[in-house]
Amino acid sequence: MNSNKPSWRHHYLPQFYLRHWATHPGGHVWCYKRLPNGSLEEKSVVPKSTGYVEHLYTYRHAVPFMREEPADIIEKGFFQQIDDAGARALRTLQGDTKLTGEDREAWATFLSSMLHRSEQAIAEKDALAPALVEQTLAKLRAMNTTHESAARLEKTLSALDIHGMALNSVRESVVRETKNPRLLQYFKDQTWSVVGIDPAFPLVTTDTPLIINVGKSERPINLLTCALSPVQLLIMHSPEWNVDDDEFKQLVEALAVGHNLLHVCSRAKRLYSQQKLADNDRVRLRTAVYDAFDAESDSGERQVEPPH
């Protein structure tokens, strides 16, 4: 197998993360997805076969008179490095080893990527990009008022892949936002606590695994939670919080109970669990998923138009 062959199956939910739910023989997780007819699909999948969009991060050669960048430069040159470093940091978070500054930088960057690289986030920007390009073109045309300059502009534009440029600009913005130094520093400055969860009531996750401010608002980020595995929850909060041990214990208990239900009510398209969901005397999670989860999801993996 040629390891240099480009892969167009771009995982916005990294496999290294989801594998922590694939602890049964065969390395499968349970995936729940709402279909257009209203029914809920549930099936056992391997991490490699879910949480991806074909060509999601593909970079187009849209300007023929400029140097051509590799089509997978964002996938392999950016996100793959983030995921490799994030996987190492996650092992440290899950163990008893103290986090280094490098670990905190790597995990903060991974969390930032989870905010910006998702299918939903990029789809929303892709939908807006053509209109923004047209506004830019209109301004350029308004500046070229003479017949000669207008003709030169149109000749130049005719050689460009305007649609490809719009898609590239979205992906470039995702890279910039992921690397935002203020956000990364903000994450690193928070108090990080990894708490154990009762194995009898394991955590689920989704293709948008971060819960921000208990799902009530996204800005500013005052509280961030993320399941690291079915039995470990990461809680990040301001170091200025004035809570004693008993209050923090109560907070952890509330977050542990509410985490799964918050995911059910989120904008996620797919929900993942270590085992087939079932109701119990504590939480009727299976019923909640069937009643509420992602009623407007599409029927399959989205595919971004491949470059021509």
C-alpha positions as CSV (number, residue, x, y, z in Angstrom):
1,M,0.0,0.0,0.0
2,N,1.3,3.4,-1.0
3,S,1.3,5.6,2.2
4,N,1.8,8.7,0.1
5,K,-1.4,8.2,-1.8
6,P,-3.8,11.1,-0.9
7,S,-6.9,10.2,1.2
8,W,-10.0,12.2,0.5
9,R,-11.9,10.7,3.5
10,H,-11.3,13.6,5.9
11,H,-12.3,12.9,9.5
12,Y,-13.6,15.9,11.3
13,L,-14.1,13.6,14.3
14,P,-10.6,12.1,14.7
15,Q,-10.3,8.3,14.8
16,F,-7.8,8.4,17.8
17,Y,-10.5,10.1,19.9
18,L,-13.4,7.9,18.9
19,R,-11.4,4.7,19.4
20,H,-11.7,5.2,23.2
21,W,-15.4,4.1,22.8
22,A,-14.4,1.2,20.6
23,T,-13.3,-1.1,23.4
24,H,-15.3,-4.2,22.5
25,P,-13.9,-7.0,20.2
26,G,-13.7,-5.8,16.6
27,G,-13.1,-2.2,17.6
28,H,-16.7,-1.1,17.0
29,V,-18.8,1.7,18.5
30,W,-22.6,2.2,18.4
31,C,-23.6,5.1,16.1
32,Y,-27.0,6.8,16.2
33,K,-28.2,9.0,13.3
34,R,-31.6,10.5,12.5
35,L,-32.8,9.8,9.0
36,P,-34.9,12.1,6.9
37,N,-38.0,10.0,7.3
38,G,-37.8,10.5,11.1
39,S,-36.5,7.1,12.0
40,L,-33.4,6.7,14.0
41,E,-30.6,4.5,12.5
42,E,-28.5,2.6,15.0
43,K,-25.6,0.5,13.9
44,S,-22.2,-0.7,15.0
45,V,-19.4,1.0,13.1
46,V,-15.6,1.3,13.2
47,P,-14.2,4.8,13.8
48,K,-12.6,4.8,10.3
49,S,-16.1,4.6,8.7
50,T,-17.8,7.5,10.4
51,G,-17.2,11.2,11.3
52,Y,-15.8,12.1,7.9
53,V,-16.6,14.1,4.7
54,E,-14.9,13.4,1.5
55,H,-12.8,16.3,0.3
56,L,-13.7,18.3,3.4
57,Y,-10.3,20.0,3.6
58,T,-9.1,19.5,0.0
59,Y,-7.2,22.6,-1.3
60,R,-8.0,23.6,-4.8
61,H,-5.5,25.0,-7.4
62,A,-7.7,27.9,-8.1
63,V,-5.1,30.5,-9.3
64,P,-3.2,28.9,-12.3
65,F,-0.4,31.5,-12.3
66,M,0.5,30.9,-8.7
67,R,2.4,27.9,-7.2
68,E,0.2,24.9,-6.8
69,E,-0.1,23.7,-3.2
70,P,-0.7,20.0,-2.5
71,A,-4.4,19.2,-2.4
72,D,-4.0,17.5,1.0
73,I,-1.9,20.3,2.6
74,I,-4.5,21.2,5.2
75,E,-5.4,17.6,6.0
76,K,-1.9,16.2,6.2
77,G,0.1,19.4,6.9
78,F,-2.2,20.8,9.6
79,F,-4.9,18.6,11.0
80,Q,-2.9,15.4,11.0
81,Q,-0.2,17.1,13.0
82,I,-2.8,18.4,15.5
83,D,-4.3,15.0,15.9
84,D,-1.0,13.2,16.4
85,A,0.0,15.7,19.1
86,G,-3.6,15.6,20.5
87,A,-3.4,11.8,20.8
88,R,-0.2,12.0,22.8
89,A,-1.7,14.6,25.1
90,L,-4.9,12.6,25.6
91,R,-2.8,9.6,26.8
92,T,-1.3,11.9,29.4
93,L,-4.6,13.3,30.4
94,Q,-6.0,9.8,30.9
95,G,-3.0,8.7,33.0
96,D,-1.4,9.8,36.2
97,T,1.4,11.7,34.5
98,K,1.5,15.5,35.0
99,L,0.8,17.5,31.9
100,T,3.7,19.4,30.4
101,G,3.4,22.8,28.7
102,E,3.7,21.0,25.4
103,D,0.8,18.7,26.4
104,R,-1.4,21.7,27.3
105,E,-0.6,23.4,24.1
106,A,-1.4,20.3,22.1
107,W,-4.7,19.6,23.8
108,A,-5.7,23.3,23.7
109,T,-5.1,23.3,19.9
110,F,-7.0,20.0,19.5
111,L,-10.0,21.4,21.3
112,S,-9.8,24.6,19.3
113,S,-9.8,22.5,16.1
114,M,-13.0,20.7,17.3
115,L,-14.7,24.1,17.5
116,H,-13.9,25.0,13.9
117,R,-13.3,22.0,11.7
118,S,-16.6,20.2,12.1
119,E,-18.9,19.3,9.2
120,Q,-21.5,21.8,10.4
121,A,-19.1,24.7,10.9
122,I,-17.5,24.3,7.5
123,A,-20.8,23.7,5.7
124,E,-22.2,27.0,7.1
125,K,-19.1,28.9,5.9
126,D,-19.2,27.2,2.5
127,A,-22.8,28.3,2.1
128,L,-21.8,32.0,2.8
129,A,-18.6,32.0,0.8
130,P,-20.0,32.5,-2.8
131,A,-22.0,35.6,-1.7
132,L,-18.9,37.1,-0.1
133,V,-16.8,36.4,-3.2
134,E,-19.5,38.2,-5.3
135,Q,-19.3,41.2,-3.1
136,T,-15.5,41.3,-3.5
137,L,-15.8,41.0,-7.3
138,A,-18.4,43.7,-7.3
139,K,-16.0,46.1,-5.5
140,L,-13.2,45.2,-7.9
141,R,-15.4,45.9,-10.9
142,A,-16.5,49.2,-9.4
143,M,-12.8,50.2,-9.1
144,N,-12.1,49.4,-12.7
145,T,-14.2,52.1,-14.4
146,T,-12.3,52.4,-17.7
147,H,-12.9,50.1,-20.6
148,E,-9.3,49.0,-20.7
149,S,-9.0,48.2,-17.0
150,A,-12.4,46.5,-16.9
151,A,-11.3,44.3,-19.8
152,R,-8.0,43.4,-18.1
153,L,-9.9,42.5,-14.9
154,E,-12.4,40.2,-16.7
155,K,-9.6,38.5,-18.6
156,T,-7.8,37.8,-15.3
157,L,-11.0,36.6,-13.6
158,S,-11.8,34.3,-16.4
159,A,-8.6,32.4,-15.7
160,L,-9.4,31.9,-12.1
161,D,-11.5,29.2,-10.4
162,I,-13.7,31.6,-8.4
163,H,-15.7,28.8,-6.7
164,G,-12.4,27.0,-5.8
165,M,-11.0,30.3,-4.3
166,A,-14.1,30.6,-2.2
167,L,-13.8,27.1,-0.8
168,N,-10.0,27.6,-0.2
169,S,-10.7,30.8,1.7
170,V,-13.1,29.0,4.1
171,R,-10.4,26.3,4.8
172,E,-7.7,29.0,5.3
173,S,-10.0,30.7,7.8
174,V,-10.5,27.4,9.7
175,V,-6.7,27.1,10.0
176,R,-6.4,30.7,11.2
177,E,-9.2,30.3,13.8
178,T,-7.8,27.0,15.1
179,K,-4.4,28.7,15.7
180,N,-5.9,31.8,17.3
181,P,-3.3,32.5,20.0
182,R,-5.8,34.3,22.3
183,L,-8.2,31.3,22.3
184,L,-5.3,28.9,22.9
185,Q,-3.9,30.9,25.8
186,Y,-7.4,31.2,27.2
187,F,-7.8,27.4,27.2
188,K,-4.4,26.9,28.7
189,D,-5.1,29.3,31.5
190,Q,-8.2,27.4,32.6
191,T,-8.2,24.9,35.5
192,W,-8.3,21.4,34.0
193,S,-9.8,18.5,35.9
194,V,-10.2,15.0,34.7
195,V,-12.9,13.2,36.8
196,G,-13.8,9.5,36.8
197,I,-17.4,8.5,35.9
198,D,-19.3,5.5,37.3
199,P,-18.8,2.7,34.6
200,A,-22.4,1.7,35.2
201,F,-23.5,5.0,33.5
202,P,-20.9,5.5,30.7
203,L,-20.6,8.7,28.8
204,V,-21.5,9.1,25.2
205,T,-20.0,11.5,22.7
206,T,-20.9,13.0,19.3
207,D,-19.3,14.4,16.2
208,T,-19.2,17.7,18.0
209,P,-17.8,16.5,21.4
210,L,-17.4,19.7,23.2
211,I,-20.1,21.0,25.6
212,I,-19.8,24.7,26.1
213,N,-21.5,26.4,29.1
214,V,-23.8,23.5,29.7
215,G,-25.2,24.0,26.2
216,K,-26.7,27.4,27.1
217,S,-24.4,29.7,25.1
218,E,-21.2,29.5,23.1
219,R,-19.7,32.9,23.9
220,P,-17.9,33.6,26.0
221,I,-16.6,30.1,27.0
222,N,-16.9,30.0,30.8
223,L,-17.2,26.2,31.2
224,L,-16.1,23.5,28.8
225,T,-16.6,19.8,29.2
226,C,-15.5,16.9,27.0
227,A,-15.7,13.2,27.5
228,L,-12.2,11.6,27.1
229,S,-13.6,8.1,27.3
230,P,-16.8,6.5,28.5
231,V,-15.5,6.8,32.1
232,Q,-13.5,10.1,32.1
233,L,-14.8,13.6,31.8
234,L,-12.6,16.7,31.3
235,I,-13.9,19.8,33.0
236,M,-12.2,23.2,32.1
237,H,-13.2,26.3,34.1
238,S,-11.8,29.6,35.2
239,P,-9.2,29.4,38.0
240,E,-11.1,32.3,39.6
241,W,-14.1,30.1,40.4
242,N,-14.5,30.2,44.2
243,V,-15.9,26.8,44.9
244,D,-15.0,24.4,47.7
245,D,-14.5,20.7,47.3
246,D,-18.1,19.8,48.2
247,E,-19.5,22.3,45.6
248,F,-17.1,21.0,43.0
249,K,-18.2,17.4,43.7
250,Q,-21.8,18.4,43.3
251,L,-20.9,20.1,40.0
252,V,-19.2,17.0,38.8
253,E,-22.2,14.8,39.7
254,A,-24.5,17.2,37.8
255,L,-22.3,17.4,34.8
256,A,-21.9,13.6,34.7
257,V,-25.6,13.1,34.7
258,G,-26.4,15.9,32.3
259,H,-23.5,15.3,29.8
260,N,-25.3,12.6,27.8
261,L,-28.6,14.5,27.7
262,L,-26.8,17.7,26.6
263,H,-25.4,15.8,23.7
264,V,-28.8,14.5,22.8
265,C,-30.1,18.0,22.6
266,S,-27.1,19.4,20.7
267,R,-26.7,20.2,17.0
268,A,-24.6,17.0,16.5
269,K,-25.5,14.8,13.6
270,R,-24.3,11.5,15.1
271,L,-24.1,10.2,18.6
272,Y,-21.7,7.5,19.7
273,S,-21.8,5.1,22.6
274,Q,-19.6,2.3,23.8
275,Q,-22.5,-0.1,24.0
276,K,-26.1,-0.2,22.7
277,L,-28.1,2.4,24.5
278,A,-30.6,1.3,27.1
279,D,-32.9,3.0,29.6
280,N,-32.2,2.5,33.3
281,D,-33.6,3.7,36.6
282,R,-31.3,6.8,36.6
283,V,-31.7,8.1,33.0
284,R,-34.0,7.1,30.1
285,L,-31.2,7.8,27.6
286,R,-32.4,5.4,24.9
287,T,-35.9,7.0,25.0
288,A,-34.4,10.5,25.0
289,V,-32.3,9.7,21.9
290,Y,-35.3,8.2,20.0
291,D,-37.5,11.2,20.9
292,A,-35.2,14.1,20.4
293,F,-31.8,13.4,18.8
294,D,-31.0,15.4,15.7
295,A,-34.4,15.3,13.9
296,E,-33.1,17.3,10.9
297,S,-29.9,15.3,10.2
298,D,-29.2,14.2,6.6
299,S,-29.1,10.6,5.5
300,G,-25.4,10.1,4.8
301,E,-21.9,11.3,4.7
302,R,-21.7,14.7,3.0
303,Q,-19.3,15.1,0.1
304,V,-17.7,18.4,-0.7
305,E,-17.4,18.8,-4.5
306,P,-14.0,17.4,-5.5
307,P,-11.6,19.6,-7.4
308,H,-11.7,19.4,-11.2
